[in-house]
Amino acid sequence: MLSMITTYIIPTVFVLGVLIFFHELGHFLMAKKIGIKVEKFSLGFGPKILGFKRGDTEYMLSAFPIGGYVKMAGETTDDDVTGADYEFASRTPWERLQVVVCGPLTNIVLAYLVMVMVFFMGRKVPQYYGEAPVISWIETGSIANKAGLQVGDKILEIDNKAFDNWADVYLFVKMAAVPSHTLNFIVERDNAKLNFDLTIDKKSLEATGSLGFAHYMAPEIGGFSKGFPAESSGLKVGDIITKIDGAAVNHWIELSQIIHKKPEHRVELTVRRGDSVFNLPITPKLDEESGVGLIGIRPVEIKITKRYGLIDSISHGVDEVNRLFSLTLEFLGRVVSGRASSKSIGGPIAIAQIAGSAAASGMADLLWVMGFISLQLGMLNLMPIPILDGGLTLFLIIEVILRRPISLKKREIAQQVGLALIILLMIFAFYNDIMRLIVG
């Protein structure tokens, strides 16, 4: 229990707490600037733990530390609205609009600031992330194999979107690989550009878990898992497995697949260690959970730290947020049109897993996740859904056009619909989170 708290709960509370706090801070500062009375500014929700009052505002620390809220005078229909100039409802539509949009805009600005910090601090990423997307493995019978892609093909474009590194290719494919749809690949082969249509077949996709291509992964041992045969076999970190039972092995995935098919059956590994080559017999152990043979070795994952000066950090930070902004819009468009899987949508459990993993990797990774989620939070809140800031923004724009506010009854109906949509989205996100935990 203690391990779960330190691994997942604390990083999640930290990330969400900071993001929602800054969201509410945006509303607060703009309200104060305009002259709207802010009655409460709470860090956290629920019962007050401690607080103090300064001027018109009570500043509080509340029991549940995720996020916070701002309570403005004359903000809701439940308030005793007097028509005083300091009340939210008494201000012009333009002034109210500024207060409303400053919350999500603060999250978007925060995303840029955090990303600049990430590049200034330096972040460890797998080396292959930045490498050119040259295919080094094709799964036999996979979607890529059936379409005609080959080892050595360099991916130039997918669905008219250009790519120059593996990180962006994998992210795009993860979002876009939806059964019954077709992705158009343009690759470079022998100095010629070739076109391939990859039709996403559900059975093939589920069988391999991918489209069936991968970056280069040397069949080199990077570590051992306890309780498996390799640990006490005489193998060492840095050993390269060149053959299994006399058959050449050129890629880590190829090595894994052969081992997986040999539970409790002895195999002979040909191992290269420095200048020497030797054979070593080993018997893969049946893993009860996965049902495959394992010898307990891990691949080498070379990570590099990318660190920049302040000016370059600003440039890279801005570019990174712009890239994520573009990918998010593209993903949302694909989900709406049915060209991307809605299974990629995650909820609090997914956020906890991502935040926990990032925290274990270091502060820079945790800040990157914070920046990414801050951007998502800002974009989500700007969507024209009643009950969100974007929905209230839409009401205010309509009020400007009509020169009168939308009736209270219509606003309440719209907010009920918006609340129902948000609840359904949360249920769907929880369902995706739970299914990912069940099926891995």
Buried (B, 14 or more C-beta within 10 A) or exposed (E): EEEEEEBBBBBBBBBBBBBBBBBBBBBBBBBBEBEBBBBBBBBBBEEEEEBEEEEEBBBBBBEEBBBBBBBBBBBEEEBEBEEEEBBBBBBEBEBBBBBBBBBBBBBBBBBBBBBBBBBBBBBBBBEBBBBBBBBBBBBEEBBBBBBBBBBEBBBBBBBEBEBBBBBBBBBBBBBBBBEEBEBEBBBBBEEEEBEBEBEBBEEBBEBBEBBBBBBBBBBBBBEBEEEBBBEEBEBEEEBBBBBBEEEEBBBBBBBBBBBBEBBEEEBEBBBBEEEEEEEBEBBBBBBEEEEBBBBBBEBBEEEBEBBBEEEEBBBBBBEBBEEBBEBBEBBBEBBEEEBBBEEBBBBBBBBBBBBBBBBEBBEBBBBBBBBBBBBBBBBBBBBBBBBBBBBBBBBBEEBEEEEEBBEEEEBEEBBEBBBEBBEEBEEBBBEBBEEBEEEE
